[in-house]
Amino acid sequence: MDSSEFFGFLSERSSVRSYTDTPLTDEETNYILHCAGTAPSAGNLEAWDVVVVTAEDAKGALAEAAYDQEHIAQAPAVFVVCANYVRSMSRYGERGILYAVQDATIAGTYMMLAAHARKLHCCWTGAFDEDAAREILNLPQHVRPVVFLAVGRGHPPTSLTERMEPGEHVHYDIW
Ligand SMILES: Cc1cc2nc3c(=O)[nH]c(=O)nc-3n(C[C@H](O)[C@H](O)[C@H](O)COP(=O)(O)O)c2cc1C
């Protein structure tokens, strides 16, 4: 892929919040997970874990935990990507908290782009009640859920989402 194809690949992705009920194949799920495994991480500690949720009752409970966001229940799979504090803090102490969140965010981003590469659709979902997610998924205390990544087959919007101009984000040499 050359650089303009890469830009096209990125800019053609958009959040999709409605899906058919066709499940992901094992091969698709494994592809997404393998891609996430190539993500960089602080000290190469890979301080992230993921719970792949396909059970209808658990997805329904997660949708409720996400303040009734229906696409979480409707998606055939929800990848709940978690920061694993212990894995990173064992080397980096307090700083490891931030590193684990970064590791999980990058791994989740790779999953999102891997899904896009497979022509699947997804929605990064960050609004949810963490305690409810912990209880539903039996997450241990040293793990923090960072994102519910809903993945399935849907219909992307016909127009691209508007963005700020890159220059509006950028400061050169000093703020
Ligand atoms: C940190 C974060 C949290 C988000 N949380 C939600 C969410 O709870 N529900 C939702 O429908 N979309 C959520 N989104 C998706 C954004 O709304 C979406 O990425 C943004 O509007 C840009 O649109 P695009 O993804 O189609 O380019 C979230 C995205 C990010 C990065």
The ligand as a MOL file (V3000), in Angstrom:
LIG
                    3D

  0  0  0     0  0            999 V3000
M  V30 BEGIN CTAB
M  V30 COUNTS 31 33 0 0 0
M  V30 BEGIN ATOM
M  V30 1 C -12.7310 8.2410 23.0630 0
M  V30 2 C -13.9200 8.0170 22.1640 0
M  V30 3 C -15.1620 7.7670 22.7460 0
M  V30 4 C -16.2640 7.5470 21.9340 0
M  V30 5 N -17.4370 7.1830 22.5170 0
M  V30 6 C -18.5140 6.9370 21.7440 0
M  V30 7 C -19.7250 6.4820 22.3350 0
M  V30 8 O -19.8420 6.2670 23.5430 0
M  V30 9 N -20.7770 6.2550 21.5020 0
M  V30 10 C -20.7000 6.4210 20.1520 0
M  V30 11 O -21.6990 6.1820 19.4660 0
M  V30 12 N -19.5480 6.8450 19.5610 0
M  V30 13 C -18.4620 7.0850 20.3260 0
M  V30 14 N -17.2680 7.4450 19.7380 0
M  V30 15 C -17.1840 7.5830 18.2670 0
M  V30 16 C -17.1140 9.0630 17.8620 0
M  V30 17 O -18.3640 9.6620 18.0520 0
M  V30 18 C -16.6440 9.1750 16.4120 0
M  V30 19 O -15.3970 8.5280 16.2630 0
M  V30 20 C -16.5180 10.6280 15.9630 0
M  V30 21 O -17.7720 11.2540 15.9660 0
M  V30 22 C -15.9090 10.7390 14.5700 0
M  V30 23 O -16.6790 10.0230 13.6560 0
M  V30 24 P -16.0710 8.8360 12.7690 0
M  V30 25 O -15.5840 7.7440 13.7090 0
M  V30 26 O -17.2210 8.3770 11.9440 0
M  V30 27 O -14.9380 9.3680 11.9790 0
M  V30 28 C -16.1530 7.6330 20.5200 0
M  V30 29 C -14.8920 7.8580 19.9610 0
M  V30 30 C -13.7920 8.0220 20.7610 0
M  V30 31 C -12.4460 8.1820 20.1180 0
M  V30 END ATOM
M  V30 BEGIN BOND
M  V30 1 1 1 2
M  V30 2 1 2 3
M  V30 3 2 2 30
M  V30 4 2 3 4
M  V30 5 1 4 5
M  V30 6 1 4 28
M  V30 7 2 5 6
M  V30 8 1 6 7
M  V30 9 1 6 13
M  V30 10 2 7 8
M  V30 11 1 7 9
M  V30 12 1 9 10
M  V30 13 2 10 11
M  V30 14 1 10 12
M  V30 15 2 12 13
M  V30 16 1 13 14
M  V30 17 1 14 15
M  V30 18 1 14 28
M  V30 19 1 15 16
M  V30 20 1 16 17
M  V30 21 1 16 18
M  V30 22 1 18 19
M  V30 23 1 18 20
M  V30 24 1 20 21
M  V30 25 1 20 22
M  V30 26 1 22 23
M  V30 27 1 23 24
M  V30 28 2 24 25
M  V30 29 1 24 26
M  V30 30 1 24 27
M  V30 31 2 28 29
M  V30 32 1 29 30
M  V30 33 1 30 31
M  V30 END BOND
M  V30 END CTAB
M  END
